[in-house]
């Protein structure tokens, strides 16, 4: 049996080599599934031919990189970047925001699966927990949906303000107390997680958290109102769904207001906005963005290291 030897916290461990696990890591680097399994099988066979029963994880990564370079240097580069992200001491935290019905739940599940992240959380769940801890009298908008929060406002909205957005922002601000706690805990415990929901809005989450390594935020959009409305028909026709279609359609104008607000704020703050027409395209854009940001960070780090060396040379 071929074993892979790694190291965690200064302690070495061994585990059986798995073509399935290696294939998944290759698929994250945009290698086609069939090709990924073929490459994994070839690598296992080549290691056996060399007479090795144990291979260090670092050597395995080098072997995979060299094999990918023969296929496509770009794929090899992406593979190395993803391995660096996954082996980083910092957890991978991905935040996906968007208006109701935009598809954050579906995309978060697919992205978590693609990245091998086991933890997935909806901000609706955070809101539900908070409802058990806070009274309706103290936080009335918390007990409404994001698009009906205006009905719970206790203070009349000034004429120059949009009541729908005023209620929405109050609702989001309250839920973000719990959301911030989840993000901070994930960072502290080193837990990779994908969090999705309408309450993930640029400007409401602490910038210090968003600027942490391996924390990425996305906003999903649908410019076409007809497509957006069609998503509600799709999600409510499922037998297991307990979401009333009539309620969504009744408040669709308010939902679109929150959609345009979230997208507008995201664009002002340079948060990537992705048109969520197709699941595969959306996931690919997210993956590409993360890789691009990581590569830029590595280039900046390398440039700084070279600069520091130059300074040392001057004074030595």
VEXDREN-2710 file (C-alpha; in Angstrom, 1 decimal):
% VEXDREN-2710
k/r/px/py/pz
1/UNK/0.0/0.0/0.0
2/UNK/1.3/3.4/-0.9
3/UNK/1.4/5.9/2.0
4/UNK/1.6/9.7/2.0
5/UNK/3.6/11.3/4.8
6/UNK/2.7/14.8/6.0
7/UNK/3.4/17.0/9.0
8/UNK/1.1/18.9/11.2
9/UNK/2.3/21.0/14.2
10/UNK/5.8/19.4/14.0
11/UNK/4.4/15.9/14.1
12/UNK/4.5/13.5/11.2
13/UNK/1.6/11.4/10.1
14/UNK/0.9/8.8/7.4
15/UNK/-2.3/8.0/5.4
16/UNK/-3.1/5.8/2.4
17/UNK/-2.7/7.5/-1.0
18/UNK/-6.1/8.1/-2.5
19/UNK/-6.7/8.6/-6.3
20/UNK/-10.1/10.0/-5.4
21/UNK/-8.7/12.7/-3.1
22/UNK/-6.0/13.6/-5.6
23/UNK/-8.6/13.8/-8.4
24/UNK/-10.7/16.2/-6.4
25/UNK/-7.8/18.5/-5.8
26/UNK/-7.0/18.4/-9.5
27/UNK/-10.7/19.2/-10.4
28/UNK/-10.4/22.3/-8.1
29/UNK/-7.6/23.4/-10.4
30/UNK/-10.1/23.1/-13.4
31/UNK/-8.8/19.8/-14.7
32/UNK/-11.6/17.8/-16.3
33/UNK/-12.9/15.0/-14.0
34/UNK/-12.0/12.1/-16.3
35/UNK/-8.5/13.6/-17.0
36/UNK/-8.0/14.2/-13.3
37/UNK/-8.6/10.6/-12.4
38/UNK/-6.3/9.5/-15.3
39/UNK/-3.5/11.8/-14.0
40/UNK/-4.0/10.5/-10.4
41/UNK/-3.7/6.9/-11.7
42/UNK/-0.6/7.6/-13.7
43/UNK/1.1/9.3/-10.7
44/UNK/0.3/6.3/-8.4
45/UNK/1.7/3.9/-11.0
46/UNK/4.9/5.9/-11.5
47/UNK/5.5/6.0/-7.7
48/UNK/5.0/2.3/-7.5
49/UNK/7.5/1.7/-10.4
50/UNK/10.1/3.7/-8.5
51/UNK/9.8/1.2/-5.7
52/UNK/8.5/3.7/-3.1
53/UNK/6.0/2.6/-0.4
54/UNK/6.0/6.1/1.2
55/UNK/6.1/9.5/-0.4
56/UNK/6.3/12.9/1.4
57/UNK/3.3/15.2/0.8
58/UNK/5.7/17.9/-0.5
59/UNK/7.2/15.5/-3.0
60/UNK/3.8/14.3/-4.1
61/UNK/2.8/18.0/-4.8
62/UNK/5.9/18.5/-6.8
63/UNK/5.2/15.3/-8.8
64/UNK/1.7/16.4/-9.5
65/UNK/2.9/19.9/-10.6
66/UNK/5.4/18.5/-13.0
67/UNK/2.8/16.1/-14.5
68/UNK/0.4/19.1/-14.9
69/UNK/3.1/21.2/-16.5
70/UNK/3.2/18.7/-19.3
71/UNK/-0.6/19.0/-19.8
72/UNK/-0.9/22.8/-19.3
73/UNK/1.4/25.2/-17.4
74/UNK/-1.6/27.3/-16.4
75/UNK/-3.3/24.3/-14.7
76/UNK/-0.1/23.5/-12.9
77/UNK/0.1/27.1/-11.6
78/UNK/-3.5/27.0/-10.4
79/UNK/-2.9/23.7/-8.7
80/UNK/0.1/25.1/-6.8
81/UNK/-2.0/28.2/-5.7
82/UNK/-4.9/26.1/-4.4
83/UNK/-2.5/23.8/-2.5
84/UNK/-1.0/26.9/-0.9
85/UNK/-4.4/28.2/0.1
86/UNK/-5.5/24.8/1.6
87/UNK/-2.2/24.3/3.4
88/UNK/-2.2/27.8/4.8
89/UNK/-2.5/28.3/8.6
90/UNK/-5.4/30.6/7.9
91/UNK/-8.8/29.1/7.2
92/UNK/-10.6/29.7/3.9
93/UNK/-13.7/31.8/4.6
94/UNK/-16.0/32.6/1.7
95/UNK/-19.0/35.0/2.1
96/UNK/-21.7/35.0/-0.6
97/UNK/-24.3/37.7/-0.5
98/UNK/-27.3/38.6/-2.7
99/UNK/-31.0/39.4/-2.6
100/UNK/-33.7/36.7/-1.8
101/UNK/-34.1/34.3/-4.7
102/UNK/-30.8/35.2/-6.4
103/UNK/-29.3/31.7/-5.8
104/UNK/-26.8/32.1/-2.9
105/UNK/-27.8/28.8/-1.3
106/UNK/-27.3/26.8/-4.5
107/UNK/-24.0/28.5/-5.3
108/UNK/-22.6/28.2/-1.8
109/UNK/-23.3/24.4/-1.8
110/UNK/-21.7/23.9/-5.2
111/UNK/-18.6/26.0/-4.3
112/UNK/-18.2/24.3/-0.9
113/UNK/-18.3/20.9/-2.7
114/UNK/-15.8/22.0/-5.3
115/UNK/-13.4/23.3/-2.7
116/UNK/-13.9/20.4/-0.3
117/UNK/-15.1/22.7/2.5
118/UNK/-17.4/20.8/4.9
119/UNK/-18.8/23.7/6.8
120/UNK/-21.7/25.6/5.2
121/UNK/-24.0/28.2/7.0
122/UNK/-26.9/30.4/6.0
123/UNK/-27.4/33.8/7.6
124/UNK/-31.1/32.8/7.9
125/UNK/-29.9/30.3/10.5
126/UNK/-28.0/32.9/12.4
127/UNK/-31.1/35.1/12.4
128/UNK/-33.2/32.3/13.7
129/UNK/-30.8/31.7/16.6
130/UNK/-30.8/35.4/17.4
131/UNK/-34.6/35.4/17.5
132/UNK/-34.5/33.0/20.4
133/UNK/-32.1/35.2/22.3
134/UNK/-33.6/38.7/21.7
135/UNK/-37.1/39.9/22.3
136/UNK/-39.3/41.2/19.5
137/UNK/-39.8/44.4/21.4
138/UNK/-36.1/45.0/21.5
139/UNK/-35.3/44.2/17.8
140/UNK/-38.6/44.2/15.9
141/UNK/-37.1/44.1/12.4
142/UNK/-35.2/40.9/13.3
143/UNK/-38.6/39.1/13.3
144/UNK/-39.4/40.1/9.8
145/UNK/-38.0/39.0/6.5
146/UNK/-35.3/41.2/5.0
147/UNK/-37.8/42.6/2.4
148/UNK/-40.6/43.2/4.9
149/UNK/-38.5/44.7/7.8
150/UNK/-40.0/48.1/7.0
151/UNK/-43.2/46.9/8.6
152/UNK/-41.5/46.6/11.9
153/UNK/-39.9/50.1/12.0
154/UNK/-40.9/51.9/15.2
155/UNK/-39.8/55.3/14.0
156/UNK/-41.5/56.8/10.9
157/UNK/-39.1/57.1/8.0
158/UNK/-38.2/60.7/6.8
159/UNK/-39.8/61.5/3.4
160/UNK/-36.3/61.6/1.7
161/UNK/-35.5/58.0/2.8
162/UNK/-36.7/54.8/1.1
163/UNK/-38.7/52.9/3.8
164/UNK/-38.0/49.5/2.3
165/UNK/-34.2/50.1/2.4
166/UNK/-34.3/51.7/5.8
167/UNK/-36.0/48.5/7.2
168/UNK/-33.6/46.3/5.3
169/UNK/-30.5/48.0/6.6
170/UNK/-31.7/47.9/10.2
171/UNK/-32.5/44.1/9.7
172/UNK/-29.0/43.5/8.2
173/UNK/-27.2/45.4/10.8
174/UNK/-28.8/43.4/13.6
175/UNK/-28.1/40.0/12.0
176/UNK/-24.5/41.1/11.4
177/UNK/-23.8/40.9/15.1
178/UNK/-24.2/37.2/14.9
179/UNK/-22.5/36.9/11.5
180/UNK/-19.5/38.7/12.8
181/UNK/-19.3/36.3/15.8
182/UNK/-19.3/33.3/13.4
183/UNK/-16.6/34.8/11.2
184/UNK/-14.4/35.6/14.2
185/UNK/-14.9/32.1/15.7
186/UNK/-14.0/30.5/12.4
187/UNK/-10.8/32.5/12.2
188/UNK/-9.9/31.8/15.8
189/UNK/-10.6/28.0/15.5
190/UNK/-9.1/27.7/12.0
191/UNK/-12.4/26.5/10.5
192/UNK/-12.9/26.9/6.7
193/UNK/-16.5/27.8/6.0
194/UNK/-18.8/29.1/3.3
195/UNK/-21.5/31.5/4.6
196/UNK/-24.3/32.7/2.4
197/UNK/-27.4/34.9/2.7
198/UNK/-29.1/38.2/2.1
199/UNK/-27.5/39.6/5.3
200/UNK/-24.0/39.6/3.7
201/UNK/-23.8/43.1/2.5
202/UNK/-20.7/45.2/1.9
203/UNK/-20.2/47.9/4.4
204/UNK/-21.9/46.1/7.3
205/UNK/-19.1/43.6/7.9
206/UNK/-16.0/44.8/9.7
207/UNK/-13.3/45.6/7.2
208/UNK/-10.6/44.2/9.4
209/UNK/-12.2/40.7/9.1
210/UNK/-12.5/41.1/5.3
211/UNK/-8.9/42.0/5.0
212/UNK/-7.7/38.9/6.8
213/UNK/-5.8/36.3/4.7
214/UNK/-8.1/33.8/2.9
215/UNK/-11.3/35.7/3.5
216/UNK/-13.2/36.4/0.3
217/UNK/-16.6/38.1/-0.3
218/UNK/-18.8/37.9/-3.4
219/UNK/-22.2/39.4/-4.3
220/UNK/-24.5/37.6/-6.7
221/UNK/-26.8/39.5/-9.1
222/UNK/-29.5/39.0/-11.7
223/UNK/-30.0/42.0/-14.0
224/UNK/-33.0/40.5/-15.7
225/UNK/-36.0/40.8/-13.4
226/UNK/-37.9/38.1/-15.3
227/UNK/-35.2/35.6/-14.6
228/UNK/-35.1/36.6/-11.0
229/UNK/-38.8/36.2/-10.6
230/UNK/-38.6/32.8/-12.4
231/UNK/-36.2/31.6/-9.7
232/UNK/-39.0/31.9/-7.1
233/UNK/-41.3/29.7/-9.2
234/UNK/-38.5/27.1/-9.4
235/UNK/-37.6/27.1/-5.7
236/UNK/-41.3/27.0/-4.5
237/UNK/-42.4/24.1/-6.8
238/UNK/-40.3/21.6/-4.8
239/UNK/-42.4/19.4/-2.6
240/UNK/-40.1/19.8/0.3
241/UNK/-40.1/23.6/0.0
242/UNK/-42.1/25.5/2.6
243/UNK/-41.6/28.9/1.1
244/UNK/-44.9/30.6/-0.1
245/UNK/-44.6/31.7/-3.7
246/UNK/-47.4/34.3/-3.3
247/UNK/-45.5/36.0/-0.5
248/UNK/-42.4/36.4/-2.7
249/UNK/-44.3/37.7/-5.7
250/UNK/-46.2/40.1/-3.5
251/UNK/-43.0/41.7/-2.2
252/UNK/-41.0/41.3/-5.4
253/UNK/-40.6/45.0/-5.9
254/UNK/-39.1/45.3/-2.4
255/UNK/-36.8/42.4/-3.1
256/UNK/-35.6/44.1/-6.3
257/UNK/-34.9/47.2/-4.3
258/UNK/-32.7/45.3/-1.9
259/UNK/-31.0/43.6/-4.9
260/UNK/-30.1/46.9/-6.5
261/UNK/-28.9/48.3/-3.1
262/UNK/-26.6/45.3/-2.4
263/UNK/-25.2/45.4/-5.9
264/UNK/-24.7/49.2/-5.8
265/UNK/-22.8/49.1/-2.5
266/UNK/-20.7/46.1/-3.7
267/UNK/-19.6/48.0/-6.9
268/UNK/-18.7/51.1/-4.8
269/UNK/-16.5/49.0/-2.5
270/UNK/-14.9/46.9/-5.3
271/UNK/-16.5/43.7/-4.1
272/UNK/-16.8/41.3/-7.0
273/UNK/-20.4/41.2/-8.4
274/UNK/-21.2/38.1/-10.4
275/UNK/-24.2/37.7/-12.7
276/UNK/-25.6/34.4/-11.5
277/UNK/-27.2/33.0/-14.7
278/UNK/-25.4/29.7/-14.8
279/UNK/-24.0/27.7/-11.8
280/UNK/-20.9/26.5/-13.6
281/UNK/-20.0/29.9/-14.9
282/UNK/-20.6/31.5/-11.5
283/UNK/-18.4/29.0/-9.7
284/UNK/-15.6/29.3/-12.3
285/UNK/-15.6/33.1/-11.9
286/UNK/-15.3/32.8/-8.1
287/UNK/-12.5/30.3/-8.4
288/UNK/-10.7/32.4/-10.9
289/UNK/-11.0/35.5/-8.7
290/UNK/-9.6/33.7/-5.6
291/UNK/-6.7/32.4/-7.7
292/UNK/-6.0/35.9/-9.2
293/UNK/-6.0/37.6/-5.7
294/UNK/-3.8/34.9/-4.3
295/UNK/-1.3/35.2/-7.1
296/UNK/-1.2/39.0/-6.7
297/UNK/-0.5/38.6/-2.9
298/UNK/2.3/36.2/-3.7
299/UNK/3.9/38.6/-6.2
300/UNK/3.6/41.5/-3.8
301/UNK/5.2/39.4/-1.0
302/UNK/8.0/38.3/-3.3
303/UNK/8.6/41.9/-4.4
304/UNK/8.8/43.0/-0.7
305/UNK/11.2/40.2/0.1
306/UNK/13.5/41.3/-2.8
307/UNK/13.3/44.9/-1.6
308/UNK/14.3/43.9/1.9
309/UNK/17.3/41.9/0.5
310/UNK/18.4/45.0/-1.5
311/UNK/18.2/47.1/1.7
312/UNK/20.3/44.5/3.6
313/UNK/22.9/44.5/0.8
314/UNK/23.2/48.3/0.9
315/UNK/23.9/48.4/4.7
316/UNK/26.1/45.2/4.7
END
